[in-house]
Amino acid sequence: MEYIGDERRHLPQLTEEDVDKIASAVARKAREAFHIEDEKHYNDHQRLDRLLDSYETATNIIWKTILGLIIVGMVIIAGIGASKGIK
């Protein structure tokens, strides 16, 4: 390393080699910190897929139930109206 400025400060000037070493060290640490095991990652996706399927199934059941209740309500109201002689 070369130093720039006056002798009191001793600020190093980074060479291209120094920058490459630092970049390699940072990249290695980042890979180690964020490493995801392949099998665990795959299993997590499988679990998420099952969760989304369950959500879709529950949503469909809820909408079908609401629609069914609306239809039953309409039939009941029509029956009440017919029994009272309203046409």
C-alpha positions in Angstrom: 0.0 0.0 0.0 1.1 3.5 -0.7 0.3 6.3 1.6 -1.1 9.7 0.6 -1.2 12.9 2.5 1.1 14.1 5.2 2.9 11.6 7.5 0.6 12.4 10.5 -2.5 11.0 8.8 -1.1 7.8 7.1 -4.1 7.3 4.9 -3.5 4.3 2.6 -4.3 4.5 -1.0 -5.8 1.2 -2.2 -4.4 -0.5 -5.2 -6.4 -2.6 -7.6 -5.1 -5.7 -5.9 -6.3 -4.5 -2.5 -9.7 -3.7 -3.9 -9.9 -7.2 -5.4 -8.9 -8.8 -2.1 -11.5 -6.8 -0.2 -14.2 -7.6 -2.7 -13.4 -11.3 -2.6 -13.5 -11.4 1.2 -16.9 -9.5 1.3 -18.4 -11.8 -1.4 -17.2 -14.9 0.5 -18.7 -13.7 3.8 -22.0 -12.8 2.0 -22.3 -16.3 0.5 -21.6 -17.9 3.9 -24.1 -15.6 5.7 -26.9 -16.2 3.2 -26.3 -19.8 2.2 -29.6 -21.8 2.0 -29.6 -25.5 2.0 -31.1 -26.9 -1.2 -33.3 -29.6 0.5 -34.6 -27.2 3.1 -35.4 -24.6 0.5 -37.3 -27.2 -1.6 -39.2 -28.4 1.4 -40.1 -24.9 2.4 -41.5 -24.3 -1.1 -43.5 -27.6 -0.9 -45.0 -26.4 2.5 -45.9 -23.0 1.0 -47.6 -24.7 -2.0 -49.7 -26.8 0.4 -50.6 -23.7 2.4 -51.6 -21.8 -0.8 -53.7 -24.8 -1.9 -55.4 -24.9 1.5 -56.1 -21.2 1.3 -57.7 -21.5 -2.2 -59.8 -24.4 -1.1 -61.0 -22.5 2.0 -61.8 -19.4 -0.1 -63.8 -21.5 -2.6 -65.8 -23.2 0.2 -66.6 -19.8 1.8 -67.7 -18.3 -1.6 -69.8 -21.3 -2.4 -71.4 -21.2 1.1 -72.2 -17.5 0.8 -73.7 -18.0 -2.7 -75.7 -21.0 -1.4 -77.1 -19.0 1.5 -78.1 -16.2 -0.9 -79.9 -18.7 -3.1 -81.7 -20.4 -0.2 -82.7 -16.9 1.2 -84.1 -16.0 -2.2 -86.1 -19.3 -2.3 -87.4 -18.7 1.2 -88.4 -15.1 0.4 -90.1 -16.3 -2.8 -91.9 -19.0 -0.9 -93.2 -16.5 1.7 -94.3 -14.2 -1.0 -96.1 -17.0 -2.9 -97.9 -18.2 0.3 -99.1 -14.6 1.0 -100.5 -14.4 -2.5 -98.0 -11.8 -3.7 -97.3 -12.3 -7.4 
